[in-house]
Amino acid sequence: MPAFIRKFIYGHVWCLCILTLAGLVIAIGINGIAIHHEFIAGGFAGLSLLSYYVTGLLSPGIWLLLLNIPVFIAGFLMVSRRFFFYSLYGLVATAFFLEIIQLKLPIEDPFLAALSYGILLGAGLGISLRSFGSTGGLDIICVILFQKFNLRIGQSSFFFNLVLFAFGFMFLETDLVLYSLTSVFVTALVADYFMAMFNQRKMVLIITDIPEKMVSIIGQKVQRGSTFLYGRGAYTGERKKIVLTVVNNFQLKRLEEIIFTNDPEAFVIIENTFNVLGKGFSKRMVF
């Protein structure tokens, strides 16, 4: 990847663009589906919706801003400045779109609505996590708790949402809360998918009788580097050079063709990897 493109992707403009897109997608999910079916969500988006339903005052966007005020005060003192300001922008973008977008998606079935809502919310969260910030709220609290008390982010999020949905059962119909829980589950799956979609690679281990030749061919035809791992056969005791390389999904079939064309007896192990950091792949994101 050219240096100027890489610099743009990991620069301020790129992060602000994807946080803007994330806020837009989240707002469409909330205003287009959740409010019309009285769903809630996990995190501070769910707390904002619950406050809106219970009080009937203000709007979800205003509630989101108000509830985040103490969180961002604490965040300013306890998290990195870059993460803080990007997250502040993500919050403002989300609240802005919640205020200006007024629509109702034509989904009447509550289960289909819960699935669609979860997909949109998960997509928005997944997109935001591709930046150096977030959309605020629970993300900042989880980072603070992790830094100060070594509480895992997943645990903090789980307990917050547990309390939130317990209050949901007190104020909303049981069916609505259960549909909301369905959407939260879908949100988590979709967010993980979006996180992995651009990062997932294939780690390939190749046991072959022609390791030097295989490395050369991979470099020439797939434009990927390789590494030798040294092993020994458990049965034969024979020492071998094992070829390790990493490719993307599009290069995998080409790599398989190259391997078995040159050595039909090769033994190949292919593993999914969520993220690969380093030259030719992803750059480490420091919050």
Number of C-alpha atoms within 10 A of each C-alpha: 8 6 8 8 10 12 11 12 13 17 13 13 11 16 23 20 14 18 31 23 19 28 29 20 22 27 29 23 27 29 22 21 25 26 16 15 18 19 28 32 29 23 18 23 26 23 23 22 22 24 19 20 18 11 8 10 11 10 16 26 25 17 20 25 21 12 16 20 12 12 17 21 11 14 23 16 11 17 17 12 13 13 19 23 18 23 26 22 19 27 23 20 22 28 24 18 19 25 15 11 14 11 13 15 14 9 15 11 9 18 16 13 24 29 19 20 29 30 24 26 30 28 26 29 25 24 22 29 21 20 25 22 24 28 28 28 24 21 19 25 21 20 19 20 15 16 14 10 9 11 14 13 18 10 12 18 16 13 10 16 21 13 10 19 22 11 14 23 14 10 13 17 12 12 12 19 22 18 21 29 20 17 29 25 17 21 27 18 17 21 23 16 16 19 20 16 13 13 16 17 22 21 18 20 20 22 21 22 15 15 18 13 12 20 20 15 17 18 14 11 11 15 12 17 15 18 13 16 13 10 13 12 9 8 6 7 9 9 11 17 18 23 21 17 20 22 21 16 12 10 15 18 12 14 19 12 12 17 21 14 11 14 16 11 12 15 14 15 11 13 11 13 14 13 18 18 11 9 8 10 15 14 13 11 10 8 13
